[in-house]
Amino acid sequence: MNHRLQALVYGAVLALIIGWVLYIGKDVFVPIVFGVLVVYVIVGLTRLVQRAPYLGRMLPLQVCYTVSVLMIGLGFFLVAYLFIAHKDSAIALAPQYQNNLLAAIQKMAVFLHIESEPTWATLRQDLLAQINLQRLIASIIASLSSILVSVVGVLLYTAFLLIEQRSFDSKVVNLSNDPNKLARIRQITNDINARIGSYLALKTFLSISLGALSWVTMKFVGVEFAGVLAVLIAMLNYVPYIGSVLGVLFPVALSIVQFADPRTVFVVFISLTIIQFLIGSVLDPYVMGNSLNLSPFAILVSLVIWSTLWGVPGAFLAVPITSIMTIIFSEFGGTRPIAVLLSRSGEL
């Protein structure tokens, strides 16, 4: 009994130390983990290129890797171009959106029986009293600079990890002289590669499908910037639970300032909610359960923990990290019960 209690105390202290290190070192760890995931995507796409009829078999491996990197780079470029191309339109429509938003606020004030009718002058006065603009602008500039530095870091880590991948097998062979240990290490790494690769592939397919269906719906209703919102919805789908809520909230918010018509806003809300429900509640659990074997509660807890440690990047990385931890925990007797609790069915 004393031995178990001692092990529990040591484990709790070790977990706190690891959590503290992850929190204070998030600027270092986050780009590394994102770089690893980008490598998974590149490797997976390379395998698809190699499976292409006729041409894929003829191309050398390095050429397939180059094609994969170019395809991913082209995708990022198109997304960035989509956002930049709509910047002028957003600025031009800003006064109209401002008037529609004020009209919506005034309607809400009448509905709530507020005596003084809000105007932009009074709203701006109340808002400026609560917000330090100088601090807000400095925070925005710092955030943009941090994002730029993180992207550069991710690209560097990705490049070096791709180079290191060629010698990974030889490094594994030299880790131990025991064939059983080597077989176990290979089994763990292969399991991690298979599950994470399958998750990213299926999740990407679902995200693209969700974005496409949302784009068709918003385009049919007449929501402006439907392409930008569709890309945003697809990206948010990588965040469990919260991403689905935000994927509906952002288009509805734009619909409010664009149409100022409750019926149109309601149509957008219902349509996108149905799409999110069909993909998020029917297809997404299948991806989570069968490709990663994680329980929904474990996914929710991991989302909270990693978001607390690493913020928004932690929300995107929560599921892959938790899956890797579950696989590693399942290989050791002391941590195997934790892996069982994290799994969906209790079977590892």
C-alpha positions, -999 to +999 in steps of 0.1 A: +000+000+000+028+024+010+046+015-022+016+024-044+010+056-025+046+066-030+044+058-067+012+079-070+029+109-052+060+106-074+038+104-105+018+134-095+049+155-088+065+144-121+033+153-140+033+188-124+069+193-133+063+182-169+033+205-171+053+234-158+081+228-183+056+225-212+039+258-201+070+279-198+085+263-229+055+266-252+073+290-276+099+262-281+077+231-281+047+243-302+067+249-334+085+215-330+052+196-326+036+215-356+068+207-376+063+170-368+027+171-379+036+188-412+061+160-418+033+135-413+012+153-439+041+155-463+049+118-459+013+108-463+009+129-494+041+115-508+027+080-504-004+091-523+018+105-551+037+072-553+004+053-557-007+074-586-012+052-617+018+050-641+035+083-632+038+077-594+057+045-599+081+061-624+090+091-602+120+089-578+113+092-541+129+126-539+108+139-567+076+126-550+087+145-518+093+177-538+058+174-555+042+169-520+060+200-506+050+221-536+014+210-533+012+219-497+030+252-504+005+259-532-024+252-508-010+277-482-004+303-509-040+300-522-054+303-487-032+334-480-041+349-514-078+343-506-076+363-474-055+391-489-077+394-520-108+401-499-091+427-477-102+457-500-137+444-502-140+441-465-127+477-460-152+489-486-181+472-470-172+482-435-194+513-433-224+493-445-217+466-419-213+493-393-247+507-400-264+473-401-247+464-368-259+496-352-295+489-365-293+454-349-281+468-316-309+494-316-335+468-323-322+447-295-323+478-272-360+483-281-367+447-275-350+449-240-369+481-233-337+502-228-346+538-225-317+555-242-313+544-278-276+534-285-256+553-310-220+548-322-210+579-302-223+565-269-212+529-277-177+542-287-175+562-255-185+533-233-161+509-252-131+532-250-137+536-213-131+499-209-103+493-235-068+507-236-063+512-273-025+516-270-022+483-251-046+466-276-026+477-307+007+467-290-009+433-282-020+428-319+014+437-333+031+413-308+007+385-318+014+390-355+051+390-349+048+359-328+028+341-355+054+350-382+083+338-360+064+306-353+057+299-390+094+303-398+103+280-369+078+254-381+093+255-416+128+251-403+119+222-381+100+205-409+130+208-433+154+193-408+130+166-397+126+155-434+164+153-436+166+133-404+140+109-415+164+092-439+186+081-411+159+073-386+159+035-392+196+033-387+193+052-354+166+028-342+188-002-350+216+013-329+194+021-299+198-014-284+215-047-290+184-066-278+162-077-307+131-078-285+136-041-275+142-031-311+110-049-322+090-032-294+104+003-304+095-004-340+060-015-330+054+017-310+067+040-337+048+022-365+016+023-344+021+061-338+028+067-375-002+047-386-027+062-362-016+098-365-013+095-403-047+080-406-062+106-383-047+135-402-058+121-436-094+114-425-097+146-406-084+166-436-109+149-458-137+157-434-126+193-430-125+198-468-159+183-471-173+205-443-158+236-458-172+227-493-207+221-480-206+252-459-194+273-489-222+260-511-248+268-484-234+303-477-231+310-515-267+300-520-279+323-492-257+351-505-233+355-476-203+376-486-168+363-481-181+327-483-148+314-495-129+329-466-154+316-441-154+282-456-116+280-452-119+292-416-146+266-409-124+238-424-095+249-402-116+251-371-128+216-376-094+204-363-104+218-329-127+193-312-161+205-301-153+242-298-143+244-335-179+234-345-194+261-324-171+288-338-176+274-373-213+284-370-208+316-348-185+334-373-207+331-404-238+340-383-221+371-369-212+382-405-248+375-416-261+397-388-241+427-400-246+420-437-284+413-439-298+427-407-327+403-413-335+378-386-350+353-411-319+352-433-296+349-402-318+321-389-315+302-423-277+305-421-276+294-385-299+263-391-282+253-423-246+254-409-257+238-377-272+209-396-240+205-417-219+206-385-241+181-368-240+156-397-203+157-401-194+164-364-218+139-348-219+112-374-186+111-393-162+128-368-168+103-340-160+075-364-127+091-372-119+098-336-129+064-324-116+040-350-084+058-361-073+069-326-093+049-301-098+078-278-129+083-257-149+116-262-143+125-225-106+121-230-107+143-260-126+170-241-102+168-211-071+169-234-086+199-252-090+218-219-055+208-207-035+216-239-055+248-245-046+259-210-009+250-215-004+262-251-034+284-260-049+281-295-021+259-309-028+235-280-064+232-291-052+221-326-026+197-312-046+182-283-059+151-302-026+140-319-006+145-287-031+126-266-031+097-291+007+094-289+006+095-251-020+067-251+001+045-274+032+050-252+013+045-220-001+012-232+034-003-236+043+000-199+027-018-170+027+012-147+009+035-171-012+010-189-043+017-167-041+054-179-041+042-215-072+021-208-090+050-193-081+072-223-092+046-249-127+046-264-136+009-257-111-001-230-093-024-255-057-014-265 
